[in-house]
Amino acid sequence: MYNSYQVTRTVLFSKASPNLVLVSVGSGSDLDLTAASASSGRASVRVFNTLTIPSTGVQYNSTAGKVLGYGLRNDVGITEDRAGNIHSVGKMLMLEVIDMI
């Protein structure tokens, strides 16, 4: 697959809330000014409730998903600790999102 942007996707199914799936999408480039907007769908982590997603699916930047973080460039690792807190790591960046689930 060829794209002119940086293709990074990471998926995590929550253990604390099994109906939630977290998806990370990378930035459009090394300097992606659109990533400063939560609605762009770039360089962000969103959470989706699998019980409410229609069988036809949804667009990543739709209101069906809740934004957990944005402007994150390329988060390549997402994990959930025992308390259900979400942590992600990307290119030289550490993000901790607490009590979002």
C-alpha positions in Angstrom: 0.0 0.0 0.0 1.4 3.4 -1.0 0.2 6.6 0.7 1.8 10.0 0.7 1.2 10.2 4.5 2.6 8.2 7.4 0.6 5.1 7.8 0.4 4.2 11.5 -2.5 2.3 13.1 -2.7 0.8 16.5 -5.7 -1.1 18.0 -6.4 -2.0 21.6 -9.4 -3.9 22.9 -10.0 -2.8 26.5 -9.9 -5.6 29.2 -11.6 -3.3 31.7 -14.5 -2.5 29.3 -14.6 -5.3 26.7 -17.0 -3.4 24.4 -14.5 -0.5 23.9 -11.9 -0.5 21.2 -9.1 2.1 21.0 -7.7 3.1 17.6 -4.6 5.3 17.0 -4.0 6.9 13.6 -0.7 8.6 12.7 0.0 12.0 11.4 -0.2 13.1 7.8 3.5 14.1 7.6 6.4 15.1 9.9 4.8 18.5 10.2 1.0 17.9 10.1 -0.7 21.2 11.1 -4.1 19.6 10.8 -3.2 17.4 13.8 -3.8 20.5 16.0 -7.5 20.0 15.5 -9.2 17.1 17.3 -11.7 16.8 14.5 -9.1 16.1 11.8 -8.8 12.4 12.6 -5.0 12.6 12.2 -2.4 12.0 14.9 -5.0 10.9 17.4 -6.3 8.2 19.6 -10.1 7.5 19.7 -12.2 5.1 21.6 -15.3 3.4 20.0 -18.1 1.4 21.7 -18.5 -1.8 19.6 -22.1 -2.1 20.9 -23.1 1.1 19.1 -21.1 1.0 15.9 -23.5 0.2 12.9 -22.8 -2.8 10.8 -21.8 -0.5 8.0 -19.0 1.0 10.1 -18.1 4.6 10.8 -15.5 7.1 9.7 -12.6 7.4 12.1 -13.1 11.2 12.6 -16.9 10.9 13.1 -18.7 11.7 16.3 -19.1 7.9 16.9 -15.7 7.8 18.6 -14.5 9.8 21.6 -11.2 11.6 21.3 -8.7 10.5 24.0 -5.8 12.4 22.6 -4.7 14.4 19.5 -1.6 16.0 18.1 0.2 12.8 19.1 2.0 12.3 15.8 2.5 8.5 15.6 1.5 6.6 18.7 2.8 3.1 18.0 2.0 1.5 21.4 -1.2 1.7 23.4 -1.7 -0.3 26.7 -4.1 -0.5 29.5 -2.9 -0.9 33.1 -4.7 -2.9 35.8 -6.8 0.1 36.9 -8.1 0.6 33.3 -6.0 3.7 32.6 -4.8 4.0 29.0 -1.1 4.8 28.2 0.4 5.4 24.8 3.9 6.0 23.5 4.9 7.4 20.1 8.0 9.0 18.6 9.6 10.6 21.6 6.3 11.4 23.3 4.6 9.8 26.4 0.9 10.4 27.0 -1.1 9.3 29.9 -4.9 9.5 29.8 -6.4 8.7 33.2 -9.9 7.6 33.9 -11.2 8.0 30.3 -12.7 4.6 30.2 
